[in-house]
């Protein structure tokens, strides 16, 4: 999986595009609002940024996130999550998609419980220091950027991790497995 020389940060949540736009004035930050850009076009822009931080609002796992939430909220037919996972696996393998170094999640306390579990359970459980909650403001996200901590990156086997997501149940994320009798 490709990594860039910049620290790539996805700002996710309501109003992410406005927050990302507001970060453009910061020194050493390239702010990219996805808008109508295709994922591959955005990936090329991120890879060629050459700044300390590249901040954008195009979550490469958005379809997986939405399908995972719908699957556990029983709001979608069976198979949608698996299709989203395979699409993401293909996009990552072909380098049309690029996992960020960090996610800054705007106002997670205002999200539905299952969506909040995606961010603060599934993703944070996989790479705890890589998911940072913040208020939905330019100042709060700017402060979060200044205080990003290091920690383990996403799993080495991203494909296996993604394909295992249908078994990652909300409210059970991060809990030890019960012993089998």
CORPE-V460024 format. One record per pair of residues at least 24 apart in sequence whose C-alpha atoms are under 8 Angstrom apart, sorted by the first residue. I is the first residue (numbers start at 1). J is the second residue. If there is no record, write none. Layout:
I | J
I | J
This chain:
1 | 92
1 | 93
1 | 95
1 | 98
2 | 95
2 | 98
3 | 98
4 | 46
4 | 47
5 | 47
5 | 50
5 | 52
6 | 47
6 | 49
6 | 50
6 | 51
6 | 52
6 | 53
6 | 54
7 | 52
7 | 53
7 | 54
7 | 100
7 | 101
7 | 102
8 | 46
8 | 53
8 | 54
8 | 55
8 | 56
8 | 100
8 | 101
8 | 102
9 | 53
9 | 54
9 | 55
9 | 56
9 | 100
9 | 101
9 | 102
9 | 103
9 | 104
10 | 55
10 | 56
10 | 57
10 | 58
10 | 59
10 | 100
10 | 102
10 | 103
10 | 104
11 | 55
11 | 56
11 | 57
11 | 58
11 | 59
11 | 103
11 | 104
11 | 105
11 | 106
12 | 57
12 | 58
12 | 59
12 | 103
12 | 104
12 | 105
12 | 106
13 | 105
13 | 106
13 | 107
13 | 108
14 | 106
14 | 136
15 | 136
16 | 57
16 | 106
16 | 136
17 | 56
17 | 57
19 | 136
19 | 137
19 | 138
19 | 141
20 | 55
20 | 56
20 | 57
20 | 138
22 | 138
23 | 55
23 | 138
23 | 142
28 | 52
28 | 53
29 | 53
29 | 54
29 | 55
30 | 54
30 | 55
31 | 55
31 | 56
32 | 56
32 | 57
33 | 57
33 | 58
34 | 58
39 | 96
39 | 97
40 | 95
40 | 96
40 | 97
43 | 95
43 | 96
43 | 97
43 | 98
60 | 88
60 | 97
60 | 98
60 | 99
61 | 88
61 | 99
63 | 88
64 | 88
65 | 115
65 | 118
68 | 118
68 | 165
68 | 166
69 | 114
69 | 115
69 | 118
72 | 114
72 | 169
72 | 170
73 | 114
81 | 166
82 | 163
82 | 166
85 | 162
85 | 163
86 | 163
89 | 159
89 | 162
101 | 130
101 | 153
102 | 130
102 | 131
102 | 132
103 | 130
103 | 131
103 | 132
104 | 131
104 | 132
104 | 133
104 | 134
104 | 141
104 | 144
105 | 131
105 | 132
105 | 133
105 | 134
106 | 133
106 | 134
106 | 135
106 | 136
107 | 133
107 | 134
107 | 135
107 | 136
108 | 133
108 | 134
114 | 170
117 | 170
117 | 171
117 | 173
118 | 170
121 | 170
121 | 173
121 | 174
122 | 168
122 | 173
125 | 173
125 | 174
126 | 154
126 | 155
127 | 151
127 | 152
127 | 153
127 | 154
127 | 155
128 | 152
